[in-house]
Amino acid sequence: PIFEHVDNKHLNIQQNEDDMRWEFIHKKEVYYYAESDAEFPPSAGWSKTKKGDLPNPGVRLDTMALDEVKDNFFEDDPYKFSPFLIMKYKFEKVKSEPLGFDLQTIDLHQSFVAVKSIKPDSQAESFGIEPGDILVSANEKDLSKMKSIDEVSSAIEQVIKGLDETDKQISITFAREKKTYKVLICQRAGSKVVNGKYSIQGKENDALMFANNGNINFKIMRIYVNEDEDEAIWALREVNISPKKYPKIKGRGSKDKGSETESESDSDDSDENHRDYYIVLASAKDQVPPECSWE
């Protein structure tokens, strides 16, 4: 199916069957894409092209029959929010060249057969397959419920042997366990430029530091910590500011050098190539910033 935006007929979500992915397309230009050959677009796992200038989208289908996918744990179905990323690759020359990976069994909520290691310069390496990726299917053969390496290896061999002389490729589907990261949402901040989704970028002062998905120069970070006093200060800060962007402004207060007005303090931030939009006092024990009391 092709989904058309109700207010903009030039904006569609449609499937690219050649590349086995779903795409957000505006006037024939691809802005976002998600690797999936499912019948409907996935809820998550979207990436942006050079045209995409906003955080990656999420998709939700409001009406969909679910009974057909209840027994398939690896179905890339938006309602199930599967903990696995589904990946499908076409292996060529399978009758004369190895696939390029070894197998192992892993225990998650149940036992699965997964990739153990990748052979250098192989097709598997070129696809970006990683150790731990679970084997889901080979062509139409379901591998996800097989519990032993021998069973999966034999099933793949039978699929390859069943190919006719002109067909030298098979499609193997893998499932990769998704990693979970803390995400912060800044909204109704009073300054639209700082609104949006912030994801973990690293650490600052032994606490998590978050960067805006749309502009990594906007960060939520701990700028001060005193464990003895159990105090910390968090800031929503813009970094890498050009001095020309916020020129130094002299305050209207006393001319005494020891006196500093608010505007002089802001200009000091500019001298350090950053600007703090909001700050908040928190406990030194907190690894993430508080939700309220920002000033």
Steps between C-alpha positions, in 0.01 A plus 500: 500500500592867453405746774433859399504794740145629543607863456788461255458267205871531420600336831475119504617201697562216259699182460815472288494130417836506320682623812265321742417812697223749575552867411361844584489670158426864423486594131703189406774579754566251785518670841486199737520121456468181702639159402196273482319286245188468720157576360470819708764757601676431833436712808867571571847453356478790253814675371534835331658584165673831429154643430368415847538801729286388796530216757422157356124430485288233663205333329182358649227315314159550658320205342663166431415132541741359757401132518719403204820619673440396860695178461800663333716669760725656237227657291595864439157612611440854629253394769732248659798739526727200455828515696672385180608683187415287195760485219480310172793443264543328163800267495626435145701213349397284795578178317865591456577748780454469878253728675777635719386441858516234772217416739441479875202458732399788728249522784268800518138441605556166323779331304585618150763420238703810424815616326819420692767659280542664159759394244710786356421617145179294491149594390394495864767760585396721209139496625604611849377183670619482861560225758177443691272560202228231514411295192129539429446350154666386178273578205164369626652254751438602863820466706394692810355203687798269436707440813825347371781612269481173303127548441544854364806409292316204348194713423710762318680227304166355392382842382818541294472148355139571406598792274476438126807537278427861406430615856819553699383722785299469821353758736587459867316701765674589826372657824724730702412585858430872526701706745303723736615854573354761728326778309394842630226716352519878535174673414317827563831645614418855403779493244396285203858448388575272798184287471533142379633155582841463668693171496807387693823630346748423777583615852586831664598534868429128554138533384326428172516775236218531246507663153208628295427258215446786258792718608778344708622844609209508747582282800357417841798446727620517860729802527576484874501233769592498870455156650585613854212749494284274281453780248514512123402747231362395162481729198329502164796638309579599143866439415734595214355850478678750281592820693316696230172323580467648849718815514618626837247742652591736780255505788303798616608454864791636697827572320692344785709205369378281782141550395361271233158531345300217345585615147872501583466148632336392172785651304749304711326186377557620144870547569507131595315404179187382679172637625280361779127529434379333821656361818372293791630393840502125565643230721853382428368143510280552192646375170224668297359852534176576692175552313394824669626821666709617207572873490 
